[in-house]
């Protein structure tokens, strides 16, 4: 159920193992939130997810996604404009980045390498867990207990400092973590932004340090912590996985919304579509979120009451939106590097552009969201994809993707249908403070609110990770205690989307892990 990238990954692995597989996607296009759509003639938008880094290398290799058309183009760092005309520019060129940080603080330039090495060490510890079926600590299953023991032994094998770093990552805020390493406000603010993506938390909230690590574990062609764009837009990732699934024999249907999962005698026997058709199957795997899967498609009457209560408590709390712009020219930022050192024109615009000038700015954006208002001056992560991939816009034109926090799903004043355009205006106003010509070069705009994410893409409360990545919703607690092993209380029904371990992002790990569990159980 669901033709997002995780559902397609599950389908591809099952088909490769010789199973007869059918994918049912509600929309007219594959990809879920990892989708490319030509919203305006000639302009191809990565409507929701827009950058890639976390996609597991083993999935790229095992499904031979390059042969199916996947090409990842590296993004060149992050540029942070500041209100006073200053800026911070971190590039893929490490030596240049160190010199740039040294402009702000020689101490931070020295600490940057040490921080990077510490995060790499933490990433090496956590990465194997991404491919692990979480053990159930409440079970007496010897295999699960051995997995837990193995994790404990690996932790014991870390140095005392790495143990301390890991414990702090799991319990503290992004700002508290970065305060240990750096003194430059704009550097800490920009780096802390990775800790709030997809969560209804501020950069000073405990638990955001782990989310920061979660977003730091990606790699492109072996380059750790690097980010890129899929050529042709994010949908190219989903399409490549879909082609791999079809090549292995899977059937994929679009415009085939599932109304309910058929259950008989506590066992999933297939699905019923909204048009009334019923499809029988020995196994059903759902890549949609836990609320939709269990409370809408299965129904509480087929589930244990304690499990229903756990799913009802599962936190979504969508906090982000998108504004996608079609531009007639490039924005001219007030903060422009004075000495690009021989780099191409507009090199500072070829990576991410982060509106995160200070920690206080980031925290004030969260303060407004806590009281049910979208941020008047939000954190914005912007990518001008057409500078890296000209295929997504007509010659001389550009597309600009703006990821925005905070946009709380629950508003205290008005509805999202009423406030949608005001939200878009706020984003444009914020960006215009840094790039005064922006309003004059906008040809078209698309505003995506949390309500749009729920309605159009099936993300409950607009949460881009199918549930927050908070500590009480990770590992063997995702999506519910005792049910984190991709199985569900309904026999032959499995979870294979971001609602399962290890969570969200264009990663594919939940889909692959679920396929391995299904194949093992069927054997």
matplotlib code that plots the C-alpha trace (Angstrom):
import matplotlib.pyplot as plt

x = [0.0, 1.6, 3.9, 6.3, 10.0, 9.8, 6.9, 8.6, 11.8, 9.8, 8.2, 11.5, 13.2, 10.2, 9.9, 13.7, 13.1, 10.5, 7.3, 4.3, 4.0, 1.4, 1.9, -1.2, -0.6, -3.5, -2.2, -1.6, 2.1, 4.6, 6.8, 4.7, 6.6, 9.6, 8.0, 8.6, 5.7, 5.6, 3.3, 3.7, 4.7, 8.4, 9.1, 9.6, 9.3, 10.4, 7.1, 7.9, 11.3, 13.9, 17.4, 19.0, 21.8, 20.3, 19.4, 21.2, 24.2, 23.3, 19.9, 21.5, 23.9, 21.6, 18.8, 21.3, 19.5, 22.2, 21.2, 17.6, 18.5, 19.3, 22.0, 22.8, 24.3, 26.2, 25.1, 27.9, 27.6, 25.4, 25.3, 23.8, 23.1, 23.0, 20.9, 24.0, 25.4, 27.8, 27.4, 28.7, 29.6, 30.4, 31.5, 32.4, 36.0, 37.1, 40.1, 37.9, 35.3, 37.9, 39.2, 35.6, 34.8, 38.1, 36.8, 34.3, 36.4, 39.8, 38.9, 35.8, 37.9, 40.1, 37.2, 35.4, 37.5, 37.3, 33.5, 33.3, 35.4, 33.3, 30.1, 31.6, 32.4, 28.8, 27.5, 29.6, 28.1, 24.5, 24.6, 24.4, 21.3, 19.5, 19.5, 18.7, 15.3, 14.8, 14.9, 11.9, 13.2, 9.9, 10.3, 12.3, 13.3, 17.0, 17.8, 16.4, 18.3, 21.5, 20.9, 20.6, 23.7, 25.5, 24.6, 25.7, 29.1, 29.5, 28.8, 31.3, 33.9, 33.7, 36.2, 35.0, 34.7, 32.6, 30.4, 29.9, 29.2, 26.7, 24.8, 24.6, 23.4, 20.5, 19.4, 20.4, 19.4, 21.2, 22.3, 23.6, 25.6, 27.0, 27.8, 30.4, 32.3, 31.7, 31.3, 30.0, 26.3, 25.5, 27.5, 25.7, 22.3, 22.8, 24.1, 21.4, 18.7, 19.3, 18.0, 14.5, 13.6, 10.3, 9.9, 7.7, 10.7, 13.0, 16.8, 17.1, 14.7, 16.1, 16.2, 17.1, 20.8, 19.8, 17.8, 20.9, 22.9, 20.1, 20.5, 24.3, 24.7, 24.1, 26.7, 27.0, 29.6, 31.3, 31.5, 30.2, 27.6, 27.3, 24.0, 22.8, 19.9, 18.5, 18.8, 15.3, 14.0, 13.3, 10.8, 13.7, 14.6, 11.2, 11.0, 14.4, 13.2, 9.9, 11.8, 13.9, 10.8, 9.1, 12.3, 12.0, 8.4, 6.4, 3.1, 2.5, -0.9, -1.5, -4.9, -5.7, -6.6, -7.0, -10.1, -9.5, -7.3, -9.4, -9.0, -10.4, -9.7, -7.0, -5.2, -4.8, -6.3, -6.0, -7.3, -10.5, -10.1, -12.2, -14.0, -15.1, -12.6, -11.1, -7.6, -6.6, -3.0, -1.1, 0.8, -0.1, 2.7, 1.7, 4.0, 1.5, 1.6, 0.4, -2.7, -4.0, -3.0, -4.4, -7.2, -8.6, -7.7, -7.7, -10.1, -9.9, -12.2, -9.5, -6.7, -5.8, -7.1, -3.6, -2.2, -4.9, -4.2, -0.5, -1.2, -3.6, -0.8, 1.8, 2.9, 2.7, 2.5, 3.4, 5.5, 6.7, 5.6, 7.0, 7.0, 8.1, 9.0, 9.4, 11.8, 12.6, 16.2, 18.4, 17.8, 20.4, 21.3, 22.6, 25.1, 27.4, 30.9, 33.5, 36.2, 35.0, 38.6, 38.1, 34.9, 32.2, 29.6, 26.8, 28.8, 27.4, 23.9, 24.7, 24.2, 21.6, 20.7, 19.8, 17.9, 19.2, 21.2, 21.2, 20.1, 17.6, 16.1, 15.6, 14.1, 11.7, 10.4, 9.6, 8.1, 5.3, 4.6, 4.1, 1.1, -0.5, 0.9, 3.2, 6.5, 6.5, 10.2, 10.7, 13.7, 13.9, 16.2, 16.3, 17.7, 17.9, 17.9, 18.2, 21.7, 22.8, 20.3, 19.3, 16.8, 14.2, 13.6, 13.4, 16.7, 17.4, 14.7, 15.1, 13.2, 13.6, 12.6, 11.9, 11.4, 9.9, 9.6, 7.5, 4.1, 2.0, -0.7, -3.1, -3.7, -5.2, -6.6, -8.2, -7.7, -4.9, -7.3, -7.8, -4.2, -2.4, -1.6, -0.6, 1.9, 3.3, 3.5, 5.4, 8.0, 8.5, 8.8, 11.4, 13.5, 13.1, 14.8, 17.9, 17.3, 15.5, 14.8, 13.0, 9.4, 10.1, 11.4, 8.7, 6.7, 4.7, 4.5, 3.2, 2.4, 2.3, 0.8, 0.7, -2.9, -1.9, 0.7, -2.1, -4.7, -2.5, 0.2, -1.4, 0.9, -1.2, -1.0, 1.5, 4.4, 7.0, 8.5, 5.1, 5.6, 8.2, 11.7, 11.6, 13.3, 10.1, 9.3, 12.5, 14.0, 12.0, 9.3, 8.4, 5.5, 4.5, 6.2, 6.4, 5.5, 8.7, 9.7, 7.7, 5.1, 1.7, -1.0, -2.8, -1.0, 0.5, 0.2, 3.5, 4.6, 7.3, 7.2, 8.8, 6.4, 8.7, 12.3, 14.6, 12.1, 12.0, 14.0, 14.7, 16.4, 14.7, 15.8, 12.3, 11.3, 14.3, 14.2, 10.5, 11.1, 13.8, 11.5, 8.7, 10.9, 12.3, 8.8, 7.5, 10.5]
y = [0.0, 3.3, 4.0, 6.2, 5.4, 3.0, 1.1, 0.8, -0.4, -3.2, -4.2, -4.3, -6.6, -8.9, -9.1, -9.9, -12.8, -14.2, -13.1, -11.8, -8.2, -5.5, -1.8, 0.4, 4.1, 6.6, 9.4, 9.7, 9.8, 7.7, 8.8, 9.9, 12.9, 12.0, 13.3, 15.6, 17.4, 20.0, 22.3, 25.1, 24.5, 24.0, 24.1, 20.8, 21.0, 18.6, 19.4, 18.0, 16.3, 18.1, 16.9, 13.5, 12.1, 9.4, 6.9, 3.8, 2.9, -0.8, -0.1, 1.9, -0.9, -3.9, -2.4, -1.1, 2.3, 3.9, 1.5, 2.6, 6.3, 7.6, 10.3, 12.3, 15.7, 17.1, 20.3, 22.7, 23.4, 25.9, 29.7, 31.7, 35.4, 37.7, 40.9, 43.1, 42.0, 39.5, 35.8, 32.3, 30.0, 26.4, 24.7, 21.1, 22.4, 21.7, 24.1, 27.0, 26.2, 26.3, 29.7, 31.0, 29.9, 31.4, 34.8, 34.5, 32.6, 31.0, 28.8, 27.5, 26.7, 24.5, 22.9, 22.2, 19.2, 17.7, 18.1, 16.5, 13.5, 13.1, 13.1, 10.6, 8.3, 8.6, 8.0, 4.8, 3.6, 4.4, 3.4, -0.4, 0.2, 1.6, -1.8, -3.7, -5.0, -3.5, -6.1, -6.3, -5.7, -7.0, -10.4, -13.4, -14.1, -15.2, -13.5, -10.2, -10.4, -11.2, -8.1, -6.0, -7.5, -6.8, -3.2, -3.0, -4.5, -2.1, 0.8, -0.6, -0.7, 3.1, 5.4, 7.2, 10.4, 8.7, 7.2, 10.7, 12.2, 9.5, 9.9, 13.6, 13.2, 11.1, 13.4, 17.0, 19.8, 20.7, 24.0, 22.5, 20.0, 22.7, 25.0, 22.4, 22.9, 26.4, 30.0, 31.6, 32.2, 32.0, 28.8, 27.1, 28.4, 27.0, 23.7, 23.3, 23.6, 19.9, 19.1, 20.5, 19.1, 17.3, 17.9, 20.2, 21.2, 24.2, 24.2, 24.4, 21.5, 18.2, 15.5, 17.6, 16.6, 13.1, 14.5, 16.5, 13.3, 11.6, 14.1, 14.0, 10.3, 10.6, 10.2, 10.5, 8.4, 7.7, 11.3, 11.5, 14.2, 15.4, 16.3, 16.3, 16.6, 13.8, 14.8, 15.5, 16.2, 14.0, 11.9, 10.5, 8.5, 7.0, 6.3, 4.5, 2.3, 1.7, 0.7, -1.7, -3.2, -3.6, -5.2, -7.8, -8.5, -6.2, -4.6, -1.0, 0.7, 4.4, 6.1, 3.0, 4.3, 1.6, 2.1, -0.7, -3.7, -6.9, -8.8, -12.3, -14.3, -11.9, -12.2, -9.8, -11.3, -8.4, -4.9, -3.2, -0.2, 2.8, 1.8, -1.4, -3.8, -6.4, -7.8, -10.9, -11.4, -13.6, -10.6, -6.9, -4.3, -0.7, 2.2, 4.8, 6.1, 4.3, 6.4, 5.7, 2.1, 1.0, 3.5, 4.0, 1.0, -1.8, -0.4, -0.5, -3.6, -5.8, -4.5, -4.9, -2.0, -1.2, -1.1, 1.3, 3.6, 3.6, 4.5, 7.3, 8.6, 8.5, 12.1, 13.6, 17.4, 18.5, 21.7, 22.5, 23.7, 24.4, 27.3, 26.4, 29.3, 29.6, 32.5, 34.7, 35.3, 34.6, 36.3, 38.9, 38.6, 41.6, 39.3, 38.3, 36.9, 39.6, 37.2, 34.0, 33.0, 32.1, 30.2, 30.4, 33.2, 32.6, 29.8, 30.7, 30.0, 26.5, 24.8, 25.3, 28.9, 28.8, 31.6, 30.9, 34.0, 33.4, 31.0, 33.5, 33.9, 30.1, 29.9, 32.9, 31.1, 28.1, 30.3, 31.5, 28.0, 26.9, 29.1, 28.0, 30.6, 30.1, 31.9, 35.6, 35.2, 31.5, 29.3, 28.7, 26.2, 27.2, 25.4, 26.8, 23.4, 24.7, 25.9, 22.4, 20.7, 22.9, 20.2, 21.3, 24.8, 26.5, 28.1, 31.3, 30.5, 28.9, 26.9, 27.7, 25.3, 26.8, 24.4, 26.3, 25.9, 26.6, 25.9, 24.2, 21.9, 23.2, 26.9, 29.0, 31.6, 30.7, 27.6, 26.6, 27.1, 30.7, 31.3, 29.6, 32.6, 34.7, 31.9, 32.1, 35.9, 35.6, 33.4, 35.7, 38.7, 37.0, 36.1, 39.6, 41.0, 39.2, 39.3, 42.5, 41.6, 38.4, 39.7, 41.2, 37.9, 35.5, 34.0, 31.4, 30.1, 27.0, 27.0, 23.7, 23.7, 20.9, 20.4, 20.0, 17.4, 15.5, 15.8, 15.3, 13.1, 11.1, 12.5, 12.7, 16.2, 17.1, 15.3, 14.6, 11.7, 9.9, 10.7, 12.8, 11.5, 12.0, 9.7, 8.0, 7.2, 5.7, 2.2, -0.4, 2.2, 3.0, 2.9, 1.3, -0.6, -4.3, -3.7, -2.2, -5.3, -4.4, -7.0, -5.8, -7.3, -8.4, -11.4, -11.1, -7.3, -5.4, -1.8, -0.7, 3.1, 5.9, 5.1, 2.1, 2.0, 3.9, 6.7, 9.4, 10.9, 9.6, 6.6, 3.4, 1.6, 0.9, -0.5, -2.8, -3.9, -4.8, -6.8, -8.8, -9.5, -10.6, -12.9, -14.4, -15.0, -16.5, -18.9]
z = [0.0, -1.1, -4.0, -2.0, -2.1, 0.9, -0.5, -3.8, -2.1, -0.3, -3.6, -5.5, -2.9, -2.7, -6.5, -6.7, -4.3, -6.7, -5.0, -6.9, -5.9, -6.6, -5.6, -5.1, -5.2, -4.5, -6.6, -10.4, -9.9, -8.0, -5.2, -2.3, -0.8, -3.0, -6.2, -9.2, -10.8, -13.6, -11.6, -14.2, -17.8, -18.1, -14.4, -12.6, -8.8, -6.2, -4.5, -1.0, -0.4, -2.3, -1.3, -0.9, 1.3, 3.5, 0.7, 1.8, -0.4, -0.2, -1.8, -4.6, -5.2, -4.8, -6.9, -9.4, -9.4, -11.6, -14.4, -13.9, -14.4, -10.9, -10.9, -7.8, -8.3, -5.3, -3.7, -2.9, 0.8, 2.6, 2.4, 5.3, 4.7, 7.7, 8.1, 8.4, 5.0, 6.5, 5.7, 6.5, 3.6, 4.2, 1.0, -0.1, -0.4, 3.2, 3.1, 1.9, 4.6, 7.3, 6.0, 5.9, 9.5, 10.6, 9.4, 12.2, 14.7, 14.4, 17.4, 15.6, 12.5, 14.6, 16.4, 13.1, 12.2, 15.6, 15.6, 12.2, 13.4, 16.5, 14.5, 12.0, 14.9, 16.2, 12.7, 12.4, 15.7, 14.7, 11.0, 11.5, 13.6, 10.6, 8.9, 12.1, 13.0, 16.5, 19.2, 21.6, 25.1, 26.5, 24.8, 25.9, 22.3, 22.5, 19.2, 20.3, 23.6, 21.7, 19.5, 22.6, 24.1, 20.9, 21.0, 24.7, 23.7, 20.9, 23.2, 25.7, 22.9, 22.4, 24.0, 27.1, 25.1, 22.4, 25.0, 26.5, 23.1, 22.2, 25.5, 25.0, 21.4, 22.7, 25.5, 24.8, 22.5, 19.3, 20.7, 23.9, 21.8, 19.5, 22.4, 23.5, 20.2, 18.8, 19.8, 16.5, 16.7, 13.0, 12.7, 15.6, 14.3, 10.8, 12.1, 14.7, 12.0, 11.1, 14.6, 14.1, 10.6, 10.9, 14.6, 16.6, 18.7, 18.9, 18.6, 22.4, 23.0, 24.4, 21.8, 18.8, 19.0, 17.8, 14.9, 14.0, 13.9, 11.9, 9.2, 9.4, 8.5, 4.8, 2.1, -1.7, -3.5, -0.1, 0.9, 4.5, 5.4, 1.8, 0.2, -3.4, -5.8, -8.0, -11.6, -12.8, -9.3, -6.3, -8.2, -10.2, -7.1, -6.8, -10.6, -10.5, -7.7, -9.4, -12.6, -10.6, -9.1, -12.5, -13.9, -11.2, -12.0, -9.7, -11.0, -10.1, -10.3, -9.8, -9.1, -7.0, -3.5, -0.8, 1.4, 3.9, 4.7, 4.7, 8.0, 8.7, 11.8, 12.9, 9.6, 6.7, 3.5, 1.1, 0.5, -0.8, -3.1, -3.0, -6.2, -4.5, -6.0, -3.6, -4.1, -2.2, -1.0, 1.4, 2.7, 2.9, 3.5, 4.3, 3.6, 4.8, 8.3, 11.4, 11.9, 8.4, 8.4, 11.7, 12.6, 9.1, 7.0, 9.6, 12.2, 16.0, 16.2, 14.7, 17.1, 20.8, 22.8, 24.2, 20.7, 19.6, 22.5, 21.6, 18.0, 19.2, 21.4, 18.6, 17.9, 14.4, 15.0, 11.5, 11.7, 8.2, 4.8, 1.4, -1.0, -4.5, -6.8, -10.6, -11.2, -14.2, -13.0, -10.0, -6.7, -5.8, -2.1, -0.2, 1.4, -1.4, -1.0, -1.5, -2.7, -4.3, -5.0, -8.7, -8.2, -10.9, -10.8, -8.2, -6.7, -3.3, -4.6, -5.9, -2.5, 0.2, 1.3, 5.0, 6.6, 10.1, 11.1, 14.9, 17.5, 18.9, 15.5, 15.3, 18.8, 18.2, 15.1, 17.4, 20.1, 17.7, 16.6, 20.2, 20.3, 17.1, 14.7, 11.7, 12.2, 11.0, 10.4, 9.8, 9.3, 5.6, 3.8, 0.1, -2.9, -6.4, -8.1, -11.6, -11.0, -10.3, -12.7, -15.6, -16.8, -14.2, -15.7, -19.1, -20.3, -18.4, -15.8, -12.3, -9.7, -6.1, -3.3, 0.1, 3.1, 5.9, 9.7, 11.6, 10.1, 12.8, 11.6, 14.3, 14.0, 16.8, 14.4, 11.2, 9.0, 6.7, 3.7, 4.9, 5.9, 3.0, 0.9, 4.0, 4.8, 1.3, 1.6, 4.9, 3.3, 0.4, 2.7, 4.8, 1.7, 0.2, 3.3, 2.1, -1.7, -2.5, -6.2, -5.4, -5.6, -9.1, -10.6, -9.3, -12.2, -10.3, -6.8, -5.2, -1.5, 0.4, 3.9, 6.5, 5.6, 1.9, 2.9, 4.7, 2.0, -1.1, 0.2, 3.0, 5.7, 8.9, 10.4, 7.7, 9.4, 6.8, 8.7, 9.3, 13.0, 15.0, 15.5, 19.2, 21.6, 22.8, 19.1, 18.0, 17.6, 19.5, 20.3, 16.7, 16.0, 19.3, 22.1, 21.3, 17.6, 16.1, 14.1, 11.0, 12.1, 13.4, 15.7, 12.5, 11.1, 7.6, 7.8, 7.9, 8.2, 5.6, 5.7, 7.7, 10.6, 11.3, 12.3, 11.5, 10.6, 7.9, 5.2, 1.7, 3.2, 2.0, 5.1, 6.5, 3.1, 2.8, 6.4, 6.1, 3.0, 4.7, 7.6, 5.3, 3.4, 6.6, 8.0, 4.8, 4.7]

ax = plt.figure().add_subplot(projection="3d")
ax.plot(x, y, z, "-o")
ax.set_aspect("equal")
plt.show()
